[in-house]
Amino acid sequence: MTIVALGASTTGRQAGPAPRPSRRPRVDLVTVLCLAVVVAAVVVRIVFATNQSYWIDEIFSVDQTSGGYRHLLDVGWTEVHTPLYTTLLWAWQLVGGSGTAWTRLLSVLTGLATIVVAELCLRRTSVSVLGRRLAVALTAAGGFGIVYAQEV
């Protein structure tokens, strides 16, 4: 009489661990809707960024950054804003010029970066996945963020 140990095979082969069920990410309706909101907000930021010509304050910013860096600082002494954005815009114009689409692309990209930063920062908190998705969608779809992501 042969005694077969529990879990042993009668063919002489050892039985391996049971296969694990595949862990596919579960996609729910809220995640899909939030993703749709983020995609729509990205499209709106990009498509409408060049729909209008420069506003007067944008002309001032482009003019301030069109000269050398010394010119930027000289004009900046009379400006109430800190020179961080104008320094970034000055470097951006060195790369691609001062066209409307190019200069506004810097604002579009920084606006899109806020969406990514919102997601990354919220991952480090105890906010639920659902709460994170909703917060990121609200960040992406916020009118303030959309409007200012399209201006120089």
C-alpha positions in Angstrom: 0.0 0.0 0.0 1.3 3.4 -1.0 0.7 6.4 1.1 0.6 9.7 -0.7 1.4 12.8 1.3 -1.0 15.7 1.1 -0.1 17.8 -1.8 2.2 15.2 -3.4 1.6 13.9 -6.8 1.3 10.3 -7.6 3.3 10.8 -10.8 6.5 11.5 -9.0 6.4 15.3 -9.6 6.2 17.7 -6.8 3.1 19.9 -6.8 4.0 23.5 -7.1 2.2 26.4 -5.5 -1.3 27.1 -6.8 -1.3 29.6 -9.6 -2.2 33.1 -8.5 -5.1 34.8 -10.1 -4.1 37.7 -12.3 -4.3 41.0 -10.5 -5.7 43.3 -13.2 -6.4 46.8 -12.0 -10.1 47.3 -11.5 -11.4 50.2 -13.6 -14.5 51.8 -12.2 -16.8 54.4 -13.6 -15.5 57.2 -11.5 -11.9 56.6 -12.6 -13.0 56.6 -16.2 -15.0 59.8 -15.8 -12.1 61.5 -14.0 -9.7 60.4 -16.7 -12.1 61.8 -19.3 -12.2 65.2 -17.4 -8.4 65.3 -17.3 -8.1 64.5 -21.0 -10.7 67.2 -21.9 -9.0 69.8 -19.8 -5.6 69.0 -21.4 -7.2 69.3 -24.9 -8.9 72.6 -23.9 -5.6 74.0 -22.6 -3.7 73.1 -25.8 -6.3 73.9 -28.4 -7.4 77.3 -27.1 -3.9 78.5 -26.1 -3.5 80.4 -29.4 -7.1 81.5 -30.1 -6.4 85.1 -29.2 -3.6 87.5 -29.6 -1.5 88.8 -26.7 -3.2 90.8 -23.9 -1.4 94.0 -22.8 0.2 92.3 -19.8 1.4 89.5 -22.0 3.0 92.0 -24.4 4.7 93.5 -21.3 6.1 90.1 -20.3 7.3 89.2 -23.8 8.9 92.6 -24.2 10.5 92.4 -20.8 12.1 89.0 -21.7 13.0 89.9 -25.3 16.2 91.6 -24.5 19.1 90.3 -22.6 19.0 89.1 -19.0 20.2 92.4 -17.8 17.2 94.1 -19.5 14.9 91.6 -17.8 16.4 92.6 -14.4 16.3 96.3 -15.1 12.6 96.2 -16.1 12.0 93.8 -13.2 13.0 96.5 -10.6 9.9 98.4 -11.4 7.7 95.3 -11.6 5.7 94.0 -8.6 6.1 90.3 -9.5 9.1 88.2 -8.7 11.5 87.4 -11.6 11.0 83.6 -11.5 8.4 83.4 -14.3 10.1 86.1 -16.4 13.4 84.3 -16.1 11.8 81.0 -17.2 10.1 82.9 -20.1 13.4 84.5 -21.1 15.2 81.1 -21.2 12.1 79.6 -23.1 12.4 82.4 -25.7 16.1 81.7 -26.2 15.1 78.2 -27.3 12.1 78.9 -29.5 11.5 82.6 -30.0 8.7 84.9 -29.0 5.8 83.7 -31.1 2.4 83.5 -29.5 2.1 79.7 -29.7 5.6 79.1 -28.4 5.5 81.5 -25.4 2.1 80.3 -24.4 3.3 76.7 -24.6 5.4 77.3 -21.5 2.2 78.2 -19.5 0.4 75.3 -20.9 3.1 72.9 -19.9 3.4 74.3 -16.4 -0.4 74.1 -16.1 -0.3 70.5 -17.1 2.5 69.9 -14.6 0.2 71.0 -11.8 -2.1 68.1 -12.7 0.7 65.6 -12.4 2.0 67.2 -9.2 -1.4 67.0 -7.7 -1.6 63.3 -8.4 2.0 62.7 -7.1 1.5 64.7 -3.9 -1.8 63.1 -3.1 -0.3 59.6 -3.4 1.8 60.4 -0.4 -1.2 61.2 1.7 -3.9 59.0 3.2 -6.5 60.2 0.7 -8.4 57.3 -0.9 -7.9 56.5 -4.5 -11.4 57.8 -5.3 -10.6 61.1 -3.4 -7.3 61.4 -5.3 -9.0 60.9 -8.7 -11.7 63.5 -7.9 -9.1 66.0 -6.6 -7.0 65.5 -9.8 -10.0 65.9 -12.0 -11.0 69.1 -10.2 -7.4 70.4 -10.5 -7.5 69.7 -14.2 -10.9 71.1 -14.8 -10.6 74.2 -12.6 -11.4 77.4 -14.6 -8.6 79.3 -12.9 -6.0 76.7 -14.0 -7.3 76.5 -17.6 -7.4 80.3 -18.1 -4.0 81.0 -16.7 -2.4 78.0 -18.4 -3.2 79.8 -21.7 -1.6 83.1 -20.9 2.0 84.3 -20.9 
